[in-house]
């Protein structure tokens, strides 16, 4: 709750706290500053003080001497000097009820009770004032039950505050904080560079694949990690926040790397004389084991990091997404590739010097017929 007037901001905070208390997942909602603390104020009677030859500065100095004290001398204890402070005894200076009985020295050395020249008033004031952008700010805080994520609870409460937000004056506002605020800051920093990251990624893929169609095939495998990532986060009970988003971006790169390896192997086999149908089958069978082993190595490497309170969601995102996406890629990408090139699945696109590889994949009867023809 943010606004210019302290009392108004506190009233709004009370209303918000009442709404927060109604949520069953919230524990002990409270305000970060609320209770006023008592304080003592002395109002000097100017006429009496002048009659006694005193000024407000004289009264202030006398009280400072009695309560806080002043160093009058030092004594030597061995090689150390210890200051000697003169002040009233604790029974007088620590009892607020006896402040008026303290005596100060007037003109001519006459001792005068403080109550003769000043009126003691007791009141309350704010012990601390938090400000944000020069406006008063009060924060409603609360813990959440075990097994519940703070962003989820905030999302449950926020719509219920709509009535309060609609009734606020233009100078007052309600803002969310905590995990949601920090996550929003982190996500904003990512989204600023996200377009540049996508352009660089597409450029590198284009250099590697040298074909718009193959580039699109590889890029379509990136979303496969969402299935395993969401499943892993739900099973582990981890939140999808800033670090999990980082893990999802890294996961997309790992998946597309596997897709590039598989597509490149298919194209290599096609150039060496196999039909696309044969190349899809052969490349998938040959590359399945390396792809699976590298994925398992990355998953096992993330296990220690998954126990971290901060980096755990990122590790779980990569582990779950990579595990599911690896096997999906081995089935999804060959099928998508075959669908894309369905008109040329049985067409040979042999390159010079590819006869040897074609003979390796030929049937024995075909080899015999070729020998007879020669």
C-alpha positions as CSV (number, residue, x, y, z in Angstrom):
1,X,0.0,0.0,0.0
2,X,1.6,3.2,-1.1
3,X,0.3,6.8,-0.7
4,X,1.1,10.3,0.7
5,X,-0.8,10.1,3.9
6,X,0.3,7.8,6.7
7,X,-3.2,7.4,8.3
8,X,-4.9,6.7,5.0
9,X,-2.2,4.2,4.0
10,X,-2.7,2.4,7.3
11,X,-6.4,2.2,6.8
12,X,-5.9,0.6,3.4
13,X,-3.4,-1.8,4.9
14,X,-6.0,-2.9,7.5
15,X,-8.5,-3.7,4.7
16,X,-5.9,-5.7,2.7
17,X,-4.9,-7.6,5.8
18,X,-8.5,-8.6,6.4
19,X,-8.7,-10.0,2.9
20,X,-5.5,-11.8,3.3
21,X,-6.7,-13.4,6.5
22,X,-9.6,-15.0,4.7
23,X,-7.2,-17.2,2.6
24,X,-6.8,-20.6,4.1
25,X,-3.2,-21.0,2.9
26,X,-2.0,-17.9,4.8
27,X,-0.4,-18.0,8.2
28,X,0.0,-15.0,10.5
29,X,-0.7,-11.9,8.2
30,X,0.8,-8.7,9.7
31,X,2.1,-5.3,8.7
32,X,5.8,-4.5,8.5
33,X,5.2,-1.3,10.6
34,X,2.1,-0.4,12.5
35,X,2.1,0.0,16.2
36,X,3.0,3.5,17.5
37,X,5.5,3.8,20.3
38,X,5.1,6.1,23.3
39,X,7.4,9.2,23.6
40,X,7.8,12.0,26.1
41,X,7.8,15.6,25.1
42,X,8.7,18.7,27.2
43,X,6.9,21.9,26.5
44,X,9.0,24.8,28.1
45,X,7.1,27.6,29.7
46,X,8.9,30.6,28.2
47,X,7.7,33.1,30.8
48,X,8.8,31.1,33.8
49,X,12.0,30.1,32.2
50,X,12.9,33.8,31.5
51,X,11.9,34.7,35.1
52,X,14.5,32.2,36.3
53,X,17.1,33.3,33.8
54,X,16.9,30.1,31.7
55,X,16.5,29.5,28.0
56,X,15.3,26.4,26.2
57,X,18.9,25.6,25.4
58,X,19.8,25.8,29.1
59,X,17.0,23.3,29.9
60,X,18.1,21.0,27.1
61,X,21.7,21.0,28.2
62,X,20.8,20.4,31.8
63,X,18.6,17.4,30.9
64,X,21.3,16.0,28.6
65,X,23.8,16.2,31.6
66,X,21.3,14.5,34.0
67,X,20.1,11.7,31.6
68,X,22.9,11.1,29.1
69,X,25.7,12.5,31.2
70,X,28.9,14.3,30.3
71,X,32.5,13.2,30.7
72,X,34.2,15.4,33.4
73,X,37.6,13.8,33.7
74,X,39.6,10.6,33.1
75,X,41.3,8.2,35.4
76,X,44.3,6.0,34.6
77,X,44.0,2.2,35.0
78,X,47.4,0.8,34.3
79,X,48.1,1.9,30.7
80,X,44.4,2.7,29.9
81,X,42.5,5.9,30.4
82,X,38.9,5.6,31.6
83,X,36.4,8.4,31.2
84,X,34.4,9.5,34.2
85,X,30.8,10.5,33.3
86,X,28.7,12.6,35.5
87,X,24.9,12.0,35.4
88,X,21.9,11.4,37.6
89,X,21.5,8.1,39.5
90,X,19.6,5.4,37.7
91,X,16.6,5.6,40.1
92,X,16.0,9.2,38.8
93,X,17.0,9.2,35.2
94,X,15.5,5.8,34.2
95,X,12.1,6.4,35.7
96,X,9.9,8.4,33.2
97,X,7.4,9.1,35.9
98,X,10.0,11.1,37.8
99,X,11.3,13.2,34.9
100,X,9.5,16.3,36.3
101,X,11.3,15.9,39.7
102,X,14.7,16.3,38.1
103,X,16.3,19.6,39.2
104,X,18.1,22.0,37.0
105,X,20.3,25.0,38.1
106,X,18.8,28.4,37.5
107,X,20.4,31.9,37.8
108,X,22.4,32.3,41.0
109,X,22.8,28.6,41.5
110,X,19.2,28.0,42.6
111,X,18.0,24.4,42.1
112,X,14.6,24.4,40.3
113,X,12.5,21.2,39.6
114,X,12.0,20.6,35.9
115,X,8.2,20.7,36.4
116,X,8.4,24.4,37.3
117,X,9.7,25.5,33.9
118,X,8.4,22.8,31.6
119,X,5.3,20.7,31.1
120,X,5.8,16.9,30.6
121,X,3.5,15.5,27.9
122,X,3.1,11.8,27.0
123,X,2.1,10.9,23.4
124,X,2.6,8.3,20.7
125,X,4.5,8.5,17.4
126,X,5.5,6.3,14.5
127,X,8.7,4.3,15.4
128,X,9.6,3.8,11.8
129,X,8.3,5.1,8.5
130,X,9.0,3.2,5.3
131,X,8.9,5.2,2.0
132,X,8.9,4.2,-1.6
133,X,9.5,6.9,-4.2
134,X,9.0,9.5,-1.4
135,X,5.5,8.1,-0.6
136,X,4.5,6.2,2.6
137,X,4.5,2.4,2.1
138,X,3.1,-0.3,4.4
139,X,3.6,-4.0,3.5
140,X,1.2,-6.7,4.4
141,X,3.3,-9.8,5.1
142,X,2.3,-13.4,5.8
143,X,3.7,-16.9,5.8
144,X,2.2,-19.8,3.8
145,X,1.3,-23.3,4.7
146,X,3.8,-26.1,3.9
147,X,3.5,-27.5,0.4
148,X,2.1,-24.2,-1.0
149,X,4.0,-21.8,-3.1
150,X,3.9,-18.1,-2.3
151,X,3.2,-17.0,-5.9
152,X,0.2,-19.3,-6.0
153,X,-1.2,-17.7,-2.8
154,X,-0.6,-14.2,-4.1
155,X,-2.5,-15.1,-7.3
156,X,-5.4,-16.3,-5.3
157,X,-5.6,-13.2,-3.2
158,X,-4.9,-10.5,-5.9
159,X,-8.4,-10.8,-7.6
160,X,-10.1,-10.4,-4.3
161,X,-8.5,-7.0,-3.8
162,X,-10.1,-5.6,-6.9
163,X,-12.9,-3.9,-4.9
164,X,-10.4,-2.2,-2.7
165,X,-8.3,-1.1,-5.7
166,X,-11.3,0.4,-7.4
167,X,-12.1,2.5,-4.3
168,X,-8.6,4.0,-4.0
169,X,-8.0,7.7,-4.7
170,X,-5.6,8.5,-7.6
171,X,-2.6,9.1,-5.2
172,X,-2.9,5.6,-3.6
173,X,-2.1,2.2,-5.0
174,X,-1.6,-1.4,-4.1
175,X,1.4,-3.3,-5.5
176,X,2.5,-6.9,-5.2
177,X,5.9,-7.8,-3.8
178,X,7.8,-10.8,-2.5
179,X,8.5,-13.7,-4.9
180,X,6.3,-12.4,-7.6
181,X,8.0,-9.0,-7.7
182,X,11.5,-10.5,-7.9
183,X,10.4,-13.0,-10.5
184,X,8.9,-10.3,-12.6
185,X,12.2,-8.3,-12.5
186,X,14.2,-11.4,-13.5
187,X,11.8,-12.2,-16.3
188,X,11.9,-8.7,-17.6
189,X,15.7,-8.8,-17.9
190,X,15.4,-12.0,-19.9
191,X,12.7,-10.8,-22.3
192,X,14.7,-7.7,-23.2
193,X,17.4,-9.9,-24.8
194,X,15.0,-12.7,-25.9
195,X,14.6,-11.5,-29.5
196,X,18.4,-11.1,-29.9
197,X,18.8,-14.6,-28.5
198,X,16.3,-16.1,-31.0
199,X,17.9,-14.3,-33.9
200,X,21.4,-15.6,-33.0
201,X,20.0,-19.1,-32.5
202,X,18.3,-19.1,-35.9
203,X,21.5,-17.7,-37.5
204,X,23.6,-20.5,-36.1
205,X,21.1,-23.2,-37.1
206,X,21.0,-21.8,-40.6
207,X,24.8,-21.9,-40.9
208,X,24.7,-25.5,-39.7
209,X,21.8,-26.8,-41.7
210,X,21.8,-24.5,-44.8
211,X,18.1,-25.0,-45.5
212,X,15.0,-23.2,-44.3
213,X,13.0,-26.5,-44.3
214,X,15.5,-28.3,-42.1
215,X,15.8,-25.2,-39.9
216,X,12.0,-25.3,-39.3
217,X,12.1,-29.0,-38.5
218,X,14.7,-28.5,-35.9
219,X,13.0,-25.5,-34.4
220,X,9.7,-27.4,-34.1
221,X,11.4,-29.8,-31.6
222,X,12.2,-27.1,-29.1
223,X,8.7,-27.2,-27.4
224,X,9.0,-30.9,-26.7
225,X,10.8,-30.1,-23.4
226,X,7.7,-28.4,-21.9
227,X,6.0,-31.7,-21.4
228,X,8.7,-33.2,-19.2
229,X,9.6,-29.9,-17.5
230,X,6.0,-29.3,-16.3
231,X,5.8,-32.9,-15.2
232,X,9.0,-32.7,-13.3
233,X,8.1,-29.4,-11.5
234,X,4.7,-30.8,-10.5
235,X,6.1,-34.0,-9.1
236,X,8.9,-32.2,-7.2
237,X,6.6,-29.4,-6.1
238,X,9.0,-26.8,-7.3
239,X,7.8,-23.3,-8.5
240,X,8.1,-22.1,-12.1
241,X,10.0,-18.9,-11.5
242,X,13.0,-17.1,-12.9
243,X,15.6,-19.9,-12.5
244,X,13.1,-22.5,-14.0
245,X,12.7,-20.2,-17.0
246,X,16.4,-20.2,-17.4
247,X,16.4,-24.0,-17.3
248,X,13.6,-24.1,-20.0
249,X,15.7,-21.9,-22.3
250,X,18.8,-24.1,-21.8
251,X,16.6,-27.1,-22.3
252,X,15.4,-25.9,-25.7
253,X,19.0,-25.6,-26.8
254,X,19.8,-29.1,-25.8
255,X,16.8,-30.5,-27.6
256,X,17.6,-28.7,-30.8
257,X,21.2,-29.9,-30.6
258,X,20.0,-33.5,-30.6
259,X,17.7,-32.6,-33.5
260,X,20.5,-31.1,-35.5
261,X,22.6,-34.2,-35.0
262,X,19.8,-36.4,-36.3
263,X,18.8,-34.2,-39.2
264,X,22.5,-33.9,-40.3
265,X,22.9,-37.7,-40.2
266,X,19.8,-38.1,-42.4
267,X,21.1,-35.6,-44.9
268,X,24.5,-37.3,-44.9
269,X,23.0,-40.7,-45.7
270,X,20.8,-39.2,-48.4
271,X,23.8,-37.6,-50.1
272,X,25.6,-41.0,-50.0
273,X,22.9,-42.7,-52.0
274,X,20.1,-43.9,-49.7
275,X,16.5,-42.9,-50.2
276,X,15.0,-40.6,-47.6
277,X,13.0,-43.4,-46.2
278,X,16.1,-45.6,-45.7
279,X,18.1,-42.6,-44.4
280,X,15.5,-41.7,-41.8
281,X,15.5,-45.3,-40.4
282,X,19.2,-45.8,-40.5
283,X,20.1,-42.4,-39.0
284,X,17.6,-42.8,-36.2
285,X,18.9,-46.3,-35.3
286,X,22.5,-45.2,-35.4
287,X,22.1,-42.0,-33.5
288,X,19.6,-43.2,-30.9
289,X,22.3,-44.5,-28.5
290,X,24.6,-41.5,-28.6
291,X,21.7,-39.1,-28.1
292,X,20.2,-41.1,-25.2
293,X,23.6,-41.5,-23.5
294,X,24.5,-37.8,-23.7
295,X,21.0,-36.9,-22.4
296,X,21.3,-39.3,-19.5
297,X,24.8,-37.9,-18.7
298,X,23.3,-34.4,-18.5
299,X,20.4,-35.6,-16.3
300,X,22.7,-37.3,-13.9
301,X,24.9,-34.2,-13.7
302,X,21.9,-32.2,-12.6
303,X,21.0,-34.4,-9.6
304,X,23.3,-32.7,-7.0
305,X,22.0,-29.3,-8.2
306,X,18.4,-30.4,-7.8
307,X,18.8,-30.3,-4.0
308,X,19.6,-26.6,-4.0
309,X,16.9,-24.2,-2.7
310,X,17.7,-21.6,-5.4
311,X,18.9,-23.6,-8.4
312,X,16.7,-26.7,-7.8
313,X,13.8,-25.6,-10.1
314,X,16.3,-25.1,-13.0
315,X,17.8,-28.5,-12.5
316,X,14.4,-30.2,-12.2
317,X,13.3,-28.4,-15.4
318,X,16.3,-29.6,-17.4
319,X,16.1,-33.2,-15.9
320,X,12.4,-33.7,-16.6
321,X,12.4,-32.0,-19.9
322,X,15.5,-33.6,-21.3
323,X,14.4,-37.1,-20.2
324,X,11.0,-36.9,-22.0
325,X,12.1,-34.8,-24.9
326,X,15.0,-37.1,-25.8
327,X,12.6,-40.0,-26.4
328,X,10.0,-37.9,-28.0
329,X,12.6,-36.5,-30.4
330,X,13.6,-40.0,-31.6
331,X,9.9,-40.6,-32.6
332,X,8.6,-37.2,-33.4
333,X,11.4,-35.8,-35.5
334,X,11.7,-38.8,-37.9
335,X,8.0,-38.8,-38.4
336,X,7.9,-35.0,-39.0
337,X,10.8,-35.3,-41.4
338,X,9.1,-38.1,-43.3
339,X,5.8,-36.1,-43.5
340,X,7.7,-33.0,-44.7
341,X,9.5,-34.9,-47.5
342,X,6.7,-37.4,-48.2
343,X,6.8,-36.7,-52.0
344,X,10.5,-37.8,-52.2
345,X,10.8,-40.6,-49.6
346,X,11.8,-43.3,-52.2
347,X,13.8,-41.0,-54.4
348,X,17.6,-41.4,-54.7
349,X,19.7,-38.3,-54.5
350,X,23.1,-40.1,-54.8
351,X,26.3,-38.0,-54.9
352,X,29.5,-39.1,-56.7
353,X,31.4,-41.7,-54.7
354,X,28.2,-43.0,-53.0
355,X,28.2,-46.4,-54.7
356,X,30.1,-48.1,-52.0
357,X,27.6,-47.1,-49.2
358,X,24.6,-48.1,-51.5
359,X,26.1,-51.5,-51.9
360,X,26.4,-51.9,-48.2
361,X,22.7,-51.3,-47.7
362,X,21.7,-53.4,-50.8
363,X,20.1,-56.9,-50.4
364,X,22.3,-59.9,-51.3
365,X,20.0,-60.7,-54.4
366,X,20.6,-57.2,-55.7
367,X,24.4,-57.6,-55.3
368,X,24.3,-60.9,-57.2
369,X,22.2,-59.3,-60.0
370,X,24.7,-56.4,-60.2
371,X,27.6,-58.9,-60.5
372,X,25.9,-60.9,-63.3
373,X,25.2,-57.7,-65.2
374,X,28.9,-56.9,-65.1
